[in-house]
Amino acid sequence: MVRSEYVATHEESLLLIIDFQQAMLKAIDLLKQAGAVISSTEIVIFQWALRANTDDFRKILPIVK
């Protein structure tokens, strides 16, 4: 196995982050176009629990955060 010792510069790292963010936004846009509903973990748990002011909701929420 060949191991690379190259370390990216700060600028290269920033460009990789920007590329990743742009790719992620494009993927989310494609999912929306396909009919996906974009939501958050808290909203999904709330929908499952039906109410947020329950002991079950309060127990589950820290686990998924």
RAQUI-V947893 format. One record per residue. N is the residue number from 0. SS is DSSP state (H for helix, E for strand, - for the rest). PHI is phi in whole degrees, 0 to 359 (999 if undefined). NEAR is the number of other C-alpha atoms within 12 Angstrom. Layout:
# RAQUI-V947893
[[N & SS & PHI & NEAR] [N & SS & PHI & NEAR]]
This chain:
# RAQUI-V947893
[[0 & - & 999 & 3] [1 & - & 268 & 4] [2 & - & 248 & 6] [3 & - & 272 & 7] [4 & - & 255 & 6] [5 & - & 289 & 7] [6 & - & 242 & 10] [7 & - & 294 & 12] [8 & - & 286 & 10] [9 & H & 301 & 10] [10 & H & 296 & 11] [11 & H & 296 & 13] [12 & H & 296 & 13] [13 & H & 297 & 13] [14 & H & 296 & 14] [15 & H & 295 & 15] [16 & H & 295 & 14] [17 & H & 297 & 14] [18 & H & 300 & 14] [19 & H & 297 & 14] [20 & H & 298 & 14] [21 & H & 295 & 14] [22 & H & 295 & 14] [23 & H & 295 & 14] [24 & H & 296 & 15] [25 & H & 295 & 14] [26 & H & 297 & 16] [27 & H & 296 & 18] [28 & H & 298 & 16] [29 & H & 296 & 15] [30 & H & 297 & 15] [31 & H & 299 & 14] [32 & H & 298 & 12] [33 & - & 276 & 11] [34 & - & 102 & 10] [35 & - & 291 & 12] [36 & - & 258 & 14] [37 & - & 273 & 17] [38 & - & 216 & 14] [39 & - & 243 & 13] [40 & H & 302 & 17] [41 & H & 299 & 21] [42 & H & 295 & 18] [43 & H & 297 & 19] [44 & H & 298 & 25] [45 & H & 301 & 20] [46 & H & 296 & 14] [47 & H & 291 & 16] [48 & H & 280 & 19] [49 & - & 73 & 15] [50 & - & 215 & 16] [51 & - & 273 & 19] [52 & - & 268 & 14] [53 & - & 248 & 15] [54 & H & 298 & 12] [55 & H & 300 & 17] [56 & H & 299 & 23] [57 & H & 294 & 18] [58 & H & 287 & 15] [59 & H & 284 & 20] [60 & H & 307 & 22] [61 & H & 296 & 12] [62 & H & 295 & 12] [63 & H & 269 & 14] [64 & - & 282 & 11]]
